[in-house]
Amino acid sequence: MDPNSPQPIKIAILAMGGEGGGVLADWIVDMAEHAGHIAQTTSVAGVAQRTGATIYYLELFPRAAAEAAGAEPVLALIPTPGDVDVLLASELMEAGRAVQRGLVTPDRTTLIASTHRVYAIAEKTAMSDGRADAPQIEAACAAAAQRFVRFDMAAVSEQHGSVISAVLFGALCGSGVLPFGRDAFEQTIRRGGVGIQASLAAFAEGATRAAGEVPPEAAPVTEAKPIPAAHPNAAMQALLQRLHSQFPPTQHAVLAEGLRRLVDYQDTAYAGLYLDRLQALAAHDREGLTAEAARHLALWMSYEDTVRVADLKTRATRFERVRDEVKLAPDQLLQINEFMHPRLQEICDTLPAGLGHWLQRSGAPRRWLERLTDRGRVVQTSSIGGFLLLYGLAGLRRWRRGSLRFAIENARIEAWLQAVHAAARSDPALALEIVRCQHLVKGYSDTHERGVRNFERVMAALPRLAGRSNAAAALARLREAALADEHGKALDSAWAAAAL
């Protein structure tokens, strides 16, 4: 091939379902053809929205050059590693995937990507924090690309009531990497005939940001919620007075958040129990034991049960959030379907402790309920019947302390705190690691059961670790191994390595 002969412009687009990747590809093709280019586009669909994005691939070739050569150009159907001029990614992880596939190279590729994250299934289902490190992904992208244009395009599209494809189209224009003027881009959007004004507004800001006319946005600073000195509710006022008088100022922020969480979860008396438990730990606080325990204890005491799930799903704030997320128009109706699969165990857990124990050990009643609950069901919370069903279940909160689940969780919490107290007297570092083992107990249904099994197995190592100089480090390794995989193979290996 003659290196001096015209070459096609090669563009790859990685976008998730519903983000307008196909529209973006069509816009580029339409613009190129109106500007006298031959354009070809293909797409390879992903498996699902977050297990694989759709890859759109385009090649653009000047029609005048083809006519001068007397032959139609041969254009490729798929991107080739090391041979892409422009890559557009609708989300940061998709940009990282493109780098991993070799589609982004420092000698030629302009990478244009949004910096927001939509977490993948593997990230959400990880037993620990499975989220990818966003700054690390950005650094890898910057190192791999000839030029890296990035900002939060999802925020821009939401601000203008448009879709992210319009912002990407604007960023493509602002980057100046294509031989088309801004008017050609805008006329393409107008020819589309749908959502023109919103798309043009999102396009304009995308172009401005990509051209460097607006500095990159600073990372948002999360401010702690203020701790009120007084509260109109007498019981809450008493809790706040205890917080200020019995605990050092350095612990006020995390304890106040724990109080907020537990009052919302149950009531002020339950939040008072939270402070009682922490005050007992403060007697031998070393190495930040109380502050660390405050976070983990609040999480455990607000465990997810059927009552909590029903409560969260019937709150007005949830309906407002869903309306905002789907951008509900005034003349549209919202229908929310909840896919639920209550098992026998969840039913027993919600019942009074004695009745729940009886049902678990019963014969015919247990088998009948197991058959009744062997399949999931759909509850429409946007309907009167579905809403009242869950609202009534949420109302059982006032009787939660008498439930089987409360009795079980409360016993586990007390045993955990006793282990922390015992270790704090002789090995504060080990006590701190015992506190952190609560991280294993989380989630709902099967996830919670798996976490409890891992927690109990790790805690079973405490008697064998007693007296060892490396007890804290050994327990930490067991905990991290338990979080490494859901099948327990890593924990088996760590258990063997610790000679337990």
Number of C-alpha atoms within 10 A of each C-alpha: 5 6 6 6 9 11 16 19 18 21 22 27 28 25 27 23 16 11 17 16 27 20 15 22 23 19 22 24 21 20 21 25 17 13 15 13 20 20 21 19 20 17 18 13 16 16 11 11 17 15 11 17 23 19 23 25 22 26 27 22 23 19 18 12 16 15 11 8 11 9 9 12 17 9 17 15 15 17 20 13 14 15 17 23 22 24 25 29 27 29 26 25 23 25 28 22 18 24 22 14 12 16 23 31 22 16 13 15 23 24 30 28 29 25 23 17 16 15 15 16 12 13 14 12 13 14 21 16 10 16 14 14 9 15 11 11 19 19 12 15 28 18 15 23 22 17 20 20 22 25 20 20 26 21 16 21 23 15 13 17 16 21 24 29 28 31 32 29 28 27 30 27 26 24 22 14 14 13 10 13 12 14 9 15 21 20 15 19 24 14 12 13 9 10 13 16 15 17 24 22 20 27 30 21 22 29 25 17 22 26 18 12 11 12 11 12 9 6 6 6 6 6 6 9 9 9 14 9 9 13 13 7 9 11 13 20 16 14 20 21 13 15 21 15 10 13 17 9 10 9 16 17 15 17 24 20 17 23 24 16 17 22 16 12 20 18 17 21 14 17 22 19 13 19 22 13 16 21 17 13 21 17 11 14 19 16 12 13 22 25 20 16 25 23 17 18 22 21 18 17 21 18 19 16 18 21 19 19 14 20 19 15 17 20 11 9 11 12 16 11 11 13 14 12 10 9 12 13 10 6 5 8 9 12 10 14 13 14 11 11 14 17 18 20 14 17 17 21 22 23 19 18 20 12 14 21 14 13 20 16 10 11 10 10 12 16 14 11 14 15 11 13 15 12 11 12 13 12 17 17 21 17 14 9 12 17 17 14 16 21 19 14 17 19 14 18 19 10 13 21 16 15 20 22 24 20 15 12 15 15 12 15 15 12 12 18 21 13 17 22 19 13 19 21 12 12 18 21 18 26 25 23 22 26 21 19 22 21 18 22 22 19 15 16 16 10 14 16 14 20 22 17 15 23 19 15 16 22 17 12 17 19 9 12 18 15 11 11 11 12 21 20 14 20 24 18 19 26 25 17 21 29 22 17 14 17 11 16 13 17 23 14 12 20 20 10 12 16 8 12
